[in-house]
């Protein structure tokens, strides 16, 4: 037993430091690769979500247009207004609502104004 311990060479201080530096380098490279993988995975998830959101917005816009047209024709039939008058009423209401949202957005961006 004691003879076997003498056969193993003792590492020098230089080789120990070199080993530590190599290990640290491997850790840094591993961290970089892991962060790169995480970023690419998040980009892929965001891309998929953006596609679904875009499709949802497209269908919501089409639905909103159709409901707006329905309200116009409902006003025309129920109140016996001319069709151009019904479009005018609905247009003004949408303009006021949109203006309110824009004003609210402006206040959120710059509350001092």
C-alpha positions in Angstrom: 0.0 0.0 0.0 2.5 2.6 1.0 4.5 1.8 -2.2 1.5 2.6 -4.4 1.1 6.1 -3.0 4.7 6.9 -3.9 4.2 5.9 -7.5 1.5 8.5 -8.1 3.2 11.8 -9.2 2.2 14.9 -7.2 0.5 17.6 -9.3 2.5 20.8 -9.4 1.0 24.2 -8.5 1.0 25.2 -12.1 -0.9 22.2 -13.3 -3.5 22.8 -10.5 -4.0 26.4 -11.5 -4.2 25.4 -15.2 -6.9 22.8 -14.3 -8.9 25.4 -12.4 -8.6 27.9 -15.3 -9.7 25.2 -17.8 -12.7 24.3 -15.6 -13.7 27.9 -15.2 -13.4 28.3 -19.0 -15.7 25.3 -19.5 -18.2 26.7 -17.1 -18.3 30.0 -18.8 -18.7 28.3 -22.2 -21.5 26.1 -20.8 -23.3 29.1 -19.3 -23.1 30.9 -22.6 -24.5 27.9 -24.6 -27.3 27.5 -22.0 -28.3 31.2 -22.2 -28.1 31.0 -26.0 -30.4 27.9 -26.0 -32.9 29.6 -23.5 -33.0 32.8 -25.7 -33.6 30.8 -28.9 -36.4 28.8 -27.1 -38.0 32.0 -25.8 -37.8 33.6 -29.3 -39.6 30.5 -30.8 -42.3 30.7 -28.1 -42.8 34.4 -28.7 -43.0 33.8 -32.5 -45.7 31.2 -32.0 -47.6 33.4 -29.6 -47.4 36.3 -32.1 -48.8 34.2 -34.9 -51.7 33.2 -32.7 -52.3 36.7 -31.5 -52.2 38.0 -35.1 -54.8 35.4 -36.2 -57.0 36.3 -33.2 -56.8 40.0 -33.9 -57.7 39.4 -37.6 -60.8 37.5 -36.7 -61.7 40.0 -34.0 -61.4 42.9 -36.5 -63.6 41.0 -39.0 -66.1 40.3 -36.3 -66.1 43.9 -35.2 -66.7 45.1 -38.8 -69.6 42.7 -39.2 -71.2 43.7 -35.9 -70.8 47.4 -36.7 -72.6 46.8 -40.0 -75.3 44.9 -38.2 -75.8 47.8 -35.8 -76.1 50.2 -38.7 -78.8 48.2 -40.4 -80.6 47.6 -37.1 -80.8 51.3 -36.5 -82.0 51.7 -40.1 -84.8 49.1 -39.6 -85.9 49.9 -36.1 -85.8 53.7 -36.0 -86.7 54.1 -39.7 -83.6 56.3 -40.2 -82.1 56.6 -43.7 -79.1 54.3 -44.1 -76.6 57.2 -44.4 -78.0 58.5 -41.0 -77.5 55.2 -39.4 -73.9 55.0 -40.7 -73.4 58.6 -39.4 -74.6 57.8 -35.9 -72.5 54.6 -35.6 -69.5 56.4 -37.0 -69.8 59.3 -34.5 -70.1 56.8 -31.6 -67.0 54.9 -32.8 -65.1 58.2 -33.3 -66.0 59.3 -29.7 -65.0 56.0 -28.2 -61.7 55.9 -30.2 -61.0 59.4 -29.2 -61.5 58.5 -25.5 -59.1 55.7 -25.8 -56.5 57.8 -27.5 -56.9 60.5 -24.8 -56.5 57.8 -22.1 -53.4 56.5 -23.8 -52.0 60.0 -24.0 -52.6 60.5 -20.3 -50.9 57.2 -19.4 -47.9 58.1 -21.4 -47.6 61.7 -20.2 -49.8 62.4 -17.1 -48.8 66.1 -16.9 -50.5 67.1 -20.1 
